[in-house]
Amino acid sequence: MDPLTQDACAFYEDHNLYEDYISVVLETEEGRKIGQALGNRKAAILRNHGLLTVGKTVDEAAWWFITMERSCQAQLLAEAAGTPTLIPHEHAKVTAA
């Protein structure tokens, strides 16, 4: 997810892509792999599945999920319209903080 909006910047350098996701998590080991891929970040994008967010409370995790989903939608719309202009690295880091 690119830093296209201030909301998206909340995930700047704070999300990962989990590319090994295949299907429904039925094994404890798969859950461990997802946890390792998430690391200390607040969100992950699971390839061919969707988003995963965490927080100190259920409310916080839900807030991050809604914000990330809307940020992904905004990016898809921006890319459909042309080539989006990214928020520069320095500004994205400050906004994320």
C-alpha positions in Angstrom: 0.0 0.0 0.0 1.4 3.3 -1.1 1.4 6.6 0.9 -1.3 8.3 -1.2 -3.4 9.8 1.6 -2.8 10.8 5.2 -4.8 7.8 6.4 -2.6 5.5 4.3 0.4 7.1 5.9 -0.7 5.5 9.2 0.5 2.2 7.7 3.7 3.7 6.2 6.5 1.2 7.0 4.1 -0.4 9.4 2.6 -3.2 7.3 3.9 -6.3 5.6 2.8 -8.5 2.7 2.4 -12.2 3.5 2.9 -14.0 0.2 2.7 -17.6 1.5 -1.0 -17.5 2.4 -2.8 -20.3 0.6 -6.1 -21.0 2.2 -8.1 -21.1 5.4 -5.8 -21.3 8.5 -6.4 -24.8 9.8 -3.0 -25.5 11.3 -1.3 -23.8 14.3 1.9 -23.5 12.2 0.2 -21.4 9.6 -1.0 -19.0 12.3 2.6 -18.8 13.6 3.9 -18.0 10.1 1.3 -15.2 9.8 2.3 -13.9 13.2 6.0 -13.9 12.2 5.2 -12.1 8.9 3.2 -9.5 10.9 6.1 -9.0 13.3 5.7 -5.8 15.3 3.7 -4.1 12.6 0.0 -3.2 12.9 -1.1 -4.7 9.6 -0.5 -7.3 7.0 -1.8 -7.9 3.5 -2.4 -11.7 3.0 -1.9 -12.5 -0.7 -5.1 -13.8 -2.3 -7.1 -13.2 0.9 -7.2 -9.7 2.4 -6.2 -7.6 5.3 -5.1 -8.4 8.8 -4.8 -5.7 11.5 -4.0 -5.9 15.2 -4.3 -3.5 18.1 -4.1 -3.3 21.9 -7.9 -3.6 21.9 -10.6 -5.1 19.6 -11.7 -1.5 18.9 -8.2 -0.4 17.9 -7.8 -3.5 15.6 -11.2 -2.8 14.0 -10.3 0.9 13.5 -7.0 0.0 11.8 -8.9 -2.6 9.6 -11.5 -0.1 8.4 -8.8 2.6 7.8 -6.6 0.2 5.9 -9.5 -1.1 3.8 -10.5 2.4 2.9 -6.9 3.3 2.1 -6.6 0.3 -0.2 -9.8 1.3 -2.0 -8.5 4.9 -2.4 -5.3 3.5 -3.9 -7.2 1.3 -6.4 -9.4 4.2 -7.4 -6.4 6.5 -7.8 -4.6 3.9 -9.9 -7.6 3.3 -12.1 -7.7 7.1 -12.8 -4.0 7.3 -13.7 -0.6 7.5 -12.0 -1.1 8.6 -8.4 1.3 11.1 -6.8 2.9 9.6 -3.7 3.4 11.5 -0.5 7.2 11.9 -0.2 9.0 9.6 2.2 9.9 12.3 4.7 6.3 13.6 4.9 4.9 10.0 5.0 7.2 9.2 8.0 6.1 12.3 9.9 2.5 11.7 9.2 2.8 8.1 10.3 4.4 9.2 13.6 
